[in-house]
Amino acid sequence: MSLDVMDRDLRDEASIEPDAVATGPVTKETQIIAIYGKGGSGKSFALSNLSYMLAQQGKRVLLIGCDPKSDTTSLLFGGKSCPTIIETSAKKKLAGEEVRIEDVCFMRDGVFAMELGGPEVGRGCGGRGIIHGFELLEKLGFHDWGFDYVLLDFLGDVVCGGFGLPIARDMCQKVIVVGS
């Protein structure tokens, strides 16, 4: 295929108007919003501040860090990250105990927060950690907690299906992609 043909095809495709964005009434009680973007682009900072602002307006907000680095919640907790669902789950399993919501969900300034976590660097698939984390949340009744907003903070390099889980399972009402 020549460059002229490819250029023409791309321009033809770009000239097609996209479908209008749906603006109807919200049909789900909880609004789940996922944010994706390159590391250092300000995702965690934006979501921490957004979650705080929503909580100050009287909304019930859950902020979930979905990055193996587990640093989403550190701004809310004075530079300290929450214990992750993955590490807590592993410790509880070794002790023969069940994970309870209070083991993995913490509150600060009206914002409920948790970190899914992931394996140590070079020790496994981060996406599988995300899948495990969401499966545990569903087992704990995640959809029945009555939050107005659930904010999900993902890394931008979606290298496997685990990081795309909320999109693939149609969990999110909105997806925000941050670019720099």
C-alpha positions as CSV (number, residue, x, y, z in Angstrom):
1,M,0.0,0.0,0.0
2,S,1.5,3.4,-1.0
3,L,1.8,6.3,1.4
4,D,-0.7,8.3,-0.7
5,V,-3.4,5.6,-0.4
6,M,-2.7,5.2,3.3
7,D,-2.9,9.0,3.8
8,R,-6.2,9.2,1.9
9,D,-7.7,6.3,3.8
10,L,-6.7,7.8,7.2
11,R,-8.1,11.2,6.2
12,D,-11.3,9.6,5.0
13,E,-11.6,7.8,8.3
14,A,-10.8,10.9,10.3
15,S,-13.5,12.9,8.5
16,I,-16.3,10.6,9.7
17,E,-18.2,12.2,12.6
18,P,-18.2,10.0,15.7
19,D,-21.5,9.1,17.4
20,A,-22.7,11.6,20.0
21,V,-21.7,11.0,23.6
22,A,-24.6,9.6,25.6
23,T,-26.0,12.3,27.8
24,G,-29.0,10.6,29.2
25,P,-29.8,10.1,32.9
26,V,-27.4,8.1,35.0
27,T,-28.9,4.6,35.4
28,K,-26.5,3.2,38.0
29,E,-26.5,4.4,41.6
30,T,-22.7,4.3,42.0
31,Q,-20.7,6.2,39.4
32,I,-17.5,4.2,38.8
33,I,-14.8,6.3,37.1
34,A,-11.5,4.9,35.9
35,I,-8.5,7.1,35.1
36,Y,-5.5,5.8,33.0
37,G,-2.3,7.6,32.1
38,K,1.4,7.5,32.0
39,G,3.3,7.5,35.3
40,G,4.0,11.0,36.6
41,S,1.1,12.6,34.6
42,G,-0.8,13.6,37.8
43,K,-3.5,10.9,37.9
44,S,-3.1,10.1,41.6
45,F,-2.8,13.7,42.5
46,A,-6.0,14.6,40.6
47,L,-8.0,11.7,42.0
48,S,-6.9,12.3,45.5
49,N,-8.0,15.9,45.3
50,L,-11.2,15.0,43.4
51,S,-12.1,12.3,46.0
52,Y,-11.4,14.8,48.8
53,M,-13.6,17.5,47.2
54,L,-16.5,15.1,46.6
55,A,-16.3,13.9,50.2
56,Q,-16.4,17.5,51.4
57,Q,-19.6,17.9,49.4
58,G,-21.2,15.1,51.4
59,K,-20.7,12.4,48.8
60,R,-19.6,8.8,49.7
61,V,-16.4,8.3,47.9
62,L,-14.1,5.2,47.5
63,L,-10.7,5.8,46.0
64,I,-9.0,2.6,44.7
65,G,-5.4,2.4,43.7
66,C,-5.0,-0.1,40.8
67,D,-1.3,0.3,40.2
68,P,1.2,-2.3,41.5
69,K,3.3,0.6,42.9
70,S,0.4,1.2,45.4
71,D,1.0,4.9,45.8
72,T,-2.5,6.3,44.9
73,T,-3.6,6.8,48.5
74,S,-0.4,8.2,49.9
75,L,-1.4,11.9,49.4
76,L,-4.5,11.3,51.5
77,F,-2.6,9.6,54.2
78,G,0.3,12.0,54.7
79,G,2.8,10.2,52.4
80,K,2.0,6.7,53.7
81,S,0.3,4.1,51.5
82,C,-2.4,1.8,52.7
83,P,-1.7,-1.9,53.1
84,T,-2.6,-3.5,49.8
85,I,-5.4,-6.0,49.3
86,I,-2.8,-8.4,47.7
87,E,-0.4,-8.4,50.7
88,T,-3.2,-8.5,53.2
89,S,-4.9,-11.3,51.4
90,A,-1.6,-13.3,51.4
91,K,-1.0,-12.7,55.1
92,K,-4.6,-13.7,56.0
93,K,-4.4,-16.8,53.9
94,L,-1.2,-17.9,55.6
95,A,-2.8,-17.3,59.0
96,G,-5.9,-19.3,57.9
97,E,-8.2,-16.2,58.3
98,E,-10.7,-14.5,56.0
99,V,-10.1,-11.0,54.7
100,R,-12.6,-8.5,56.1
101,I,-13.4,-5.1,54.6
102,E,-11.8,-3.3,57.6
103,D,-8.5,-5.1,56.8
104,V,-8.2,-3.4,53.4
105,C,-10.4,-0.3,53.4
106,F,-9.3,2.9,55.3
107,M,-10.8,6.3,55.7
108,R,-9.3,9.8,55.9
109,D,-11.1,13.1,55.7
110,G,-14.3,11.4,54.6
111,V,-12.7,9.4,51.7
112,F,-12.6,5.7,51.9
113,A,-9.5,4.3,50.2
114,M,-7.7,1.1,49.4
115,E,-4.9,-0.2,47.3
116,L,-5.2,-3.3,45.2
117,G,-1.4,-3.7,44.9
118,G,0.5,-6.3,42.9
119,P,3.5,-8.6,42.9
120,E,7.0,-7.4,43.6
121,V,8.7,-6.0,40.6
122,G,9.8,-8.9,38.3
123,R,7.9,-11.4,40.4
124,G,4.7,-11.8,38.5
125,C,1.9,-10.2,36.5
126,G,0.5,-7.0,37.8
127,G,-2.7,-7.5,35.9
128,R,-3.4,-10.7,37.7
129,G,-3.1,-8.8,41.0
130,I,-5.7,-6.4,39.7
131,I,-8.0,-9.3,38.8
132,H,-7.5,-10.9,42.2
133,G,-8.2,-7.6,43.9
134,F,-11.5,-7.0,42.1
135,E,-12.6,-10.6,42.7
136,L,-12.0,-10.2,46.4
137,L,-13.9,-6.9,46.4
138,E,-16.8,-8.5,44.7
139,K,-16.7,-11.3,47.3
140,L,-16.8,-8.7,50.0
141,G,-19.9,-7.1,48.5
142,F,-18.2,-4.1,46.7
143,H,-21.4,-3.3,44.8
144,D,-23.6,-3.1,47.9
145,W,-21.5,-0.6,49.8
146,G,-23.6,2.4,48.7
147,F,-20.9,4.8,47.4
148,D,-21.8,7.7,45.2
149,Y,-18.5,7.5,43.5
150,V,-15.8,4.9,43.1
151,L,-12.6,6.3,41.5
152,L,-10.1,3.9,40.1
153,D,-6.5,4.9,39.4
154,F,-4.7,2.8,36.8
155,L,-1.3,3.0,35.2
156,G,-1.3,3.9,31.5
157,D,0.6,1.0,30.0
158,V,-2.2,-1.5,29.9
159,V,0.0,-4.4,29.0
160,C,-2.6,-7.2,29.7
161,G,-6.2,-7.8,30.3
162,G,-6.1,-7.3,34.1
163,F,-5.6,-3.5,33.8
164,G,-8.4,-3.3,31.3
165,L,-10.8,-5.3,33.5
166,P,-13.1,-2.4,34.4
167,I,-13.6,-1.5,30.8
168,A,-13.9,-5.2,29.6
169,R,-16.5,-6.0,32.3
170,D,-18.4,-2.8,31.7
171,M,-17.8,-1.7,35.3
172,C,-17.1,2.0,34.6
173,Q,-19.5,4.7,33.5
174,K,-16.6,7.0,32.6
175,V,-13.0,6.4,31.6
176,I,-10.5,9.3,31.7
177,V,-7.2,9.1,29.9
178,V,-4.5,11.6,31.1
179,G,-1.8,12.5,28.6
180,S,1.3,14.7,29.0
